[in-house]
């Protein structure tokens, strides 16, 4: 005989999501730490001959430069009341992915948003959670790997990553003969199968390079990059560092430095070509400090896309009130 399980009800935590979470867990600090990653520093240049690399004078630029990014927001923290006597924590979240298209041969040329996907979800470890339907938005239930905030956040990030990949695949399916380069904001993990793609990492939590090669990073002038190297942690990729113009202070050795990465399956010549393209195409798109607090690392097309995506997420307070009203109606 099949046992029917009634959909779980839910309640909304009164804690404002913009102030963090009312329930906390012990989590590892995300400091600038050393790593045990396996490195191949001889990929492009022998490790003992590392030096700053100038951008190439002549390198065929792609016709189209694409930027892929996403934003996420917790609209409310949820308690799912199901079969378990202890309510399960969850998050009602909105997230959006977007794709910006630029002319690859024109620095600071016009940028056009060519695709946007806005989605929402209830992320929880409760397997009997039901979809939330509110007046202004619906939140399909998505089961996370655990109840901790780190697990809920990871499930949300995975859904956002899938939305980003689908946007890129749809664009390239519609433009099969395009000569393009796709820049993904963030690591390439889970997206390294995309052709002609590099990951763009703005912040540094881990020191991947040994001291001698790390010194090369501090010697970079704007527009220069380090030699490419292969890095293996829980996944493998090729990577290099690049300094953007407009760094805040000459005394800050890592100011304006970003890390880029591409698939570990590419031949060395293609890795070098992608690294050279990044050094040619990205520095002119660096943001200015008076316009963006994350300058210069937050590239102008990415910053503009993020603002538009956040606007399309809708009013968070309106959605929060709708969720509370839905919870009250469901409980009644």
Secondary structure as GFF3:
##gff-version 3
##sequence-region A 1 332
A	DSSP	beta_strand	9	12	.	.	.	ID=ss1
A	DSSP	three_ten_helix	17	19	.	.	.	ID=ss2
A	DSSP	beta_strand	33	34	.	.	.	ID=ss3
A	DSSP	beta_strand	38	40	.	.	.	ID=ss4
A	DSSP	three_ten_helix	47	49	.	.	.	ID=ss5
A	DSSP	beta_strand	64	81	.	.	.	ID=ss6
A	DSSP	beta_strand	88	103	.	.	.	ID=ss7
A	DSSP	beta_strand	111	124	.	.	.	ID=ss8
A	DSSP	beta_strand	132	133	.	.	.	ID=ss9
A	DSSP	beta_strand	138	139	.	.	.	ID=ss10
A	DSSP	beta_strand	141	143	.	.	.	ID=ss11
A	DSSP	alpha_helix	149	174	.	.	.	ID=ss12
A	DSSP	beta_strand	180	185	.	.	.	ID=ss13
A	DSSP	beta_strand	197	201	.	.	.	ID=ss14
A	DSSP	beta_strand	206	207	.	.	.	ID=ss15
A	DSSP	alpha_helix	211	218	.	.	.	ID=ss16
A	DSSP	beta_strand	229	232	.	.	.	ID=ss17
A	DSSP	beta_strand	236	243	.	.	.	ID=ss18
A	DSSP	beta_strand	257	263	.	.	.	ID=ss19
A	DSSP	alpha_helix	268	281	.	.	.	ID=ss20
A	DSSP	three_ten_helix	283	285	.	.	.	ID=ss21
A	DSSP	alpha_helix	300	312	.	.	.	ID=ss22
A	DSSP	alpha_helix	316	331	.	.	.	ID=ss23
###
